[in-house]
Amino acid sequence: MKSEQGQLPKHVAIIMDGNGRWAKKRLLPRSAGHRAGLKRMISLSEHIFRRGIPYVTLYALSAENLNRPQEELDALFSLFREYFTQNAETLRKKGIRLNVIGDTALLPADVTEMIAAGIEKTAEGKAGVLTLAIGYGSRQEIVSAVNEAVRAGKPVTAEEFSLLLGTGGMPDPDLLIRTGRELRLSNFLLWQSAYTELYFTDKLFPDFKNADADKAIRSYLLRERRYGSVGKND
Ligand code: FPP
């Protein structure tokens, strides 16, 4: 398999962690951290698309996060309402198609409807795909794909299996960034990140500036991707 060293990633995925700690450091409620995170998320995703990277996938809420206190969830749901109603038109104008993976049925019905409206409004976008993982769990996604394959009643290849996932049809992430100091994947894109380059940073998500994303991309560009093969200099 040829090395893709030096080529821009096609797909960048981000685990946006650290909003709560960012707020705590400032003696603010966790909801203030999520609001700061949303502001950062909008600027950061636009920046990555401007760099010529066509797929951006962001972990906004895990299935497990839905067990958080109702007050925090309500604050997040309000941000989702705000985001999907106020940003879909901007995305449409930029040619960015919105996509959501995860079990949105776990969300309040009006949020689910706003998400569906945002997806519909941007459906013709050809410049890039912004995927938000909401109510998402990778194991749940895999189990649901396995069940679909079983129902179809014939064995599938890895490529066919990929198509049954929420990310079906998208390239696997080339680079996965996790902010907020933790060194784990937390049930995010487990199948899809088999050969993804991982980048961890201590920066809390609201502090992760566009220049920090450039630094992560530069680090990616220096890596030699071997996909289990031997390296050029080995
Ligand atoms: C993890 O930080 C972050 C979240 C659970 C939410 C991320 C959400 C946003 C950035 C806003 C998303 C909005 C839309 C519209 C998609 P944490 O709360 O676990 O931080 P901590 O580890 O410091 O407590």
Boltz pocket constraint, residues with backbone or C-beta under 6 A from the ligand:
constraints:
  - pocket:
      binder: B
      contacts: [[A, 16], [A, 17], [A, 18], [A, 19], [A, 20], [A, 21], [A, 22], [A, 33], [A, 34], [A, 37], [A, 38], [A, 41], [A, 59], [A, 60], [A, 61], [A, 62], [A, 65], [A, 76], [A, 79], [A, 80], [A, 83], [A, 84], [A, 132], [A, 180]]
      max_distance: 6.0
